[in-house]
Amino acid sequence: MTKTRSTSKNTKPSASARQIFTTSDANEAYRHFLPRVQAEVPAERAEVCRLSIELVRANVDRGVQAVLPHLGRVREKLPLCPIDDVLELPSLALGLVAAAGRVATAASEREIEARLEKFRPMRDLTLRQLEIFADLKLVPKQRVAAIRRGSGPVDSARDGVDIAGMFDELADALDGKHPFSRDYLAEMAEHASWLLVQLRPRGAQQKPSERSPEAIVRDQFWTVIHQRYEHLREAGVAVFGLRQLDAHVPPIGARTPAPSTAQTSGTAKPGSAGPVPPAAAPDLTAEP
């Protein structure tokens, strides 16, 4: 549900006043903020988001909840602080969650090895069958020998593509002469194609990877959040002072220590902020 701050019909809002967008729906937040973050942050200036998205969300929620009861003091001490942008941070962080979910990640070593375990016996069986056909002069012997040459996972994956191609090209001549169904050969080819995308040839130099369009959008969201969070920290200084700032508005990448036994029993250590309960959606409908 979207809430906005209302203005009196008889009062003309100032040129800087605007509606404050809040939502608990990550996809709604993504759709709302997408045009704005793309306009504010060109793709080449988007900082790469290297922090945990959930950690960012937790610190954003904690900081906004801490400052929210003191907006009057913030406006008095920091008249130029873009407080409306600050109050939208929790929803903007939800948009970051949705943006990050659209970014495809590289396969893990475990996933690659699992694929190789499925692919290797399929490649070996079909290649041996082609070699038998080559001895019987049913397929070109030199082409089969070329497939056999080489070693290593990348070469094997390339073999899978070539083997499937030969069976498809010579399907009529080999019909009824081997045990492999079309589905079996298609599955082998799919494994081979996937592996070729994921594997890097041995000795190949690592090049800086280009960000996908989805990754750029994620980083644009992150860059805007990072910029606005600095204003939240400034507001935190105005409210709590520099010495108490981190206890109420932590650095955006800070990890909150697990509560101690004393804290969980209701007695916090002196100077400790204690455990932070989950933040409720702020009510921005009323003017502080």
C-alpha positions in Angstrom: 0.0 0.0 0.0 1.4 3.4 -1.0 1.2 6.3 1.5 1.7 9.9 0.6 1.9 13.0 2.7 -1.2 15.1 2.2 -1.3 18.8 1.8 -4.1 21.2 2.5 -6.2 22.1 -0.5 -6.0 25.8 0.6 -2.2 25.7 0.9 0.0 25.8 -2.1 3.0 23.5 -1.7 6.4 24.9 -2.0 8.4 24.3 -5.2 10.6 21.7 -3.4 7.7 19.8 -1.8 6.8 16.4 -3.3 5.0 13.3 -2.4 6.9 10.7 -0.3 6.7 7.2 -1.8 6.5 4.3 0.6 5.6 0.7 -0.1 6.2 -2.8 1.3 6.2 -4.4 -2.2 9.7 -4.8 -3.7 8.5 -5.0 -7.3 6.3 -1.9 -6.9 9.3 -0.1 -5.4 11.5 -1.2 -8.3 9.0 0.1 -10.9 8.5 3.4 -9.1 12.2 4.2 -8.6 13.7 2.7 -11.8 13.2 5.8 -14.0 14.6 8.1 -11.2 17.7 6.1 -10.5 18.5 5.8 -14.2 18.1 9.5 -14.6 20.2 10.4 -11.5 23.1 8.0 -12.1 24.5 7.4 -15.6 25.5 3.7 -16.2 29.2 4.6 -16.2 29.0 6.3 -12.8 27.1 3.5 -11.0 29.1 2.1 -8.1 29.3 -1.7 -8.0 27.2 -3.0 -5.1 29.5 -5.3 -3.1 27.6 -5.4 0.2 24.9 -7.8 1.3 21.6 -6.4 0.1 19.8 -7.6 3.3 22.5 -5.9 5.4 21.9 -2.7 3.6 18.2 -3.0 4.1 18.6 -3.7 7.8 20.8 -0.6 8.4 18.6 1.6 6.3 15.5 0.6 8.2 17.2 1.0 11.5 18.6 4.4 10.7 15.3 5.8 9.3 13.4 4.5 12.3 15.8 6.2 14.7 15.6 9.6 13.0 11.9 9.5 12.3 10.6 10.8 15.6 13.0 13.8 15.4 12.2 15.2 12.0 11.4 18.6 13.4 14.9 18.9 14.9 16.4 17.7 11.7 14.6 20.4 9.6 15.5 23.0 12.2 19.2 22.2 12.3 19.6 21.1 8.6 17.2 23.1 6.5 18.9 22.0 3.3 18.8 18.3 4.1 16.7 16.4 1.5 14.6 14.8 4.2 12.0 13.5 1.8 14.7 11.5 0.0 15.8 10.1 3.3 12.3 9.0 4.3 12.1 7.1 1.0 15.2 5.1 1.7 13.4 1.9 3.1 11.3 1.7 -0.1 14.3 2.4 -2.2 16.1 -0.4 -0.5 13.2 -2.7 -1.4 13.7 -1.7 -5.0 17.3 -2.7 -4.7 16.2 -6.1 -3.5 14.1 -6.5 -6.7 16.9 -5.2 -8.9 19.4 -7.6 -7.4 17.1 -10.5 -8.0 17.1 -9.8 -11.7 20.9 -10.2 -12.0 22.1 -13.6 -13.2 25.0 -14.9 -11.3 27.8 -17.2 -12.5 27.6 -20.8 -11.7 29.5 -22.2 -8.7 32.2 -24.8 -9.0 29.9 -27.3 -7.5 27.2 -26.6 -10.1 29.9 -26.9 -12.9 31.2 -30.2 -11.5 27.6 -31.6 -11.2 27.1 -30.8 -14.9 30.4 -32.4 -15.9 29.5 -35.6 -14.1 26.3 -35.8 -16.1 27.9 -34.8 -19.4 31.2 -36.9 -19.4 29.6 -40.3 -19.8 27.2 -39.0 -22.5 30.1 -37.5 -24.4 32.3 -40.7 -24.0 29.5 -43.1 -25.2 28.5 -41.0 -28.2 32.1 -40.4 -29.3 33.0 -44.1 -29.1 29.9 -44.8 -31.2 31.1 -42.3 -33.8 34.5 -44.0 -33.9 32.8 -47.3 -34.6 30.9 -45.7 -37.4 34.2 -44.2 -38.7 35.8 -47.7 -38.8 32.8 -48.9 -40.7 33.1 -46.0 -43.1 29.7 -44.6 -42.2 31.0 -41.2 -41.1 34.1 -39.2 -42.0 37.0 -40.6 -40.0 39.1 -37.4 -40.0 36.2 -35.4 -38.5 35.8 -38.0 -35.7 39.6 -38.0 -35.1 39.5 -34.2 -34.8 36.8 -34.4 -32.1 38.9 -37.0 -30.2 42.0 -34.7 -30.1 42.5 -32.4 -27.2 41.7 -32.7 -23.5 40.3 -30.8 -20.6 36.7 -29.7 -19.7 36.5 -26.9 -22.3 37.6 -29.2 -25.1 35.2 -31.9 -23.9 32.3 -29.4 -23.9 33.2 -28.4 -27.4 33.3 -32.1 -28.4 29.7 -32.5 -27.1 28.5 -29.7 -29.5 30.4 -31.3 -32.4 29.2 -34.8 -31.7 25.5 -33.7 -31.5 26.0 -31.8 -34.7 27.3 -34.9 -36.5 24.5 -37.1 -35.3 22.0 -34.5 -36.5 23.7 -33.9 -39.8 24.0 -37.7 -40.6 20.6 -38.6 -39.0 19.2 -40.3 -42.1 22.4 -42.4 -42.8 22.6 -43.5 -39.1 18.9 -44.0 -38.4 18.4 -47.3 -36.6 22.1 -48.0 -36.2 22.7 -46.5 -32.7 20.8 -46.5 -29.3 20.7 -42.7 -28.8 17.4 -41.0 -28.9 16.9 -37.4 -30.1 16.2 -36.4 -26.5 19.4 -38.0 -25.3 21.5 -36.2 -27.9 19.6 -32.9 -27.2 20.3 -33.2 -23.5 24.0 -33.8 -24.1 24.2 -30.8 -26.4 22.5 -28.6 -23.8 25.0 -29.7 -21.1 27.8 -29.0 -23.5 26.5 -25.5 -24.5 26.0 -24.6 -20.8 29.5 -25.7 -19.9 31.0 -23.7 -22.7 29.4 -20.5 -21.3 30.6 -21.3 -17.8 34.1 -22.7 -18.3 37.2 -20.6 -19.1 40.0 -22.2 -21.2 43.2 -23.0 -19.3 45.7 -20.2 -19.5 43.2 -17.6 -20.6 43.7 -14.3 -19.0 41.0 -12.9 -16.8 39.4 -9.8 -18.4 37.4 -7.3 -16.5 33.9 -8.6 -16.9 31.3 -6.2 -18.4 28.3 -5.6 -16.3 25.0 -6.8 -17.6 22.2 -4.3 -18.0 20.5 -5.9 -15.0 23.7 -5.5 -12.9 24.0 -1.8 -14.0 20.4 -1.2 -12.8 21.2 -2.9 -9.5 24.3 -0.6 -9.1 22.3 2.5 -10.0 19.9 1.7 -7.2 22.8 1.1 -4.8 24.5 4.3 -5.8 21.4 6.4 -5.1 20.9 4.6 -1.8 24.5 5.2 -0.8 24.2 8.9 -1.6 20.9 9.3 0.3 22.3 7.4 3.3 24.9 10.0 3.7 22.1 12.6 4.3 20.6 10.2 6.8 23.9 10.0 8.7 24.0 13.8 8.7 20.5 13.9 10.1 21.7 11.4 12.7 24.5 13.6 13.8 22.0 16.5 14.2 19.8 14.4 16.4 22.2 12.1 18.4 25.6 13.8 18.1 28.7 12.3 16.5 29.6 10.0 19.5 26.2 8.3 19.5 25.7 8.3 15.7 26.8 4.7 15.0 24.6 3.3 17.7 21.5 4.8 16.1 22.4 5.3 12.4 25.1 2.7 11.7 27.4 2.9 8.7 25.6 1.3 5.8 27.8 -1.7 5.7 28.1 -2.3 9.5 27.1 -5.6 11.0 25.1 -5.4 14.2 26.7 -7.6 16.9 24.7 -10.5 18.1 23.0 -9.7 21.4 24.8 -10.9 24.5 23.2 -13.0 27.3 22.7 -9.9 29.4 21.0 -8.1 26.5 18.7 -11.0 25.7 17.6 -11.2 29.4 16.6 -7.5 29.3 19.8 -5.9 30.7 22.0 -4.2 28.1 25.6 -3.3 28.7 26.3 0.4 29.3 26.7 2.2 26.1 25.2 -0.6 24.0 22.4 0.0 21.6 21.0 -3.5 22.2 19.1 -5.6 19.8 17.0 -3.8 17.2 13.5 -5.1 16.6 12.2 -5.4 13.0 11.2 -2.0 11.8 7.6 -1.3 11.1 6.6 0.7 8.0 6.8 4.4 9.0 3.6 6.4 8.9 4.5 9.4 6.8 0.9 10.7 6.5 1.2 13.1 9.4 3.4 16.2 9.4 5.8 16.1 12.4 
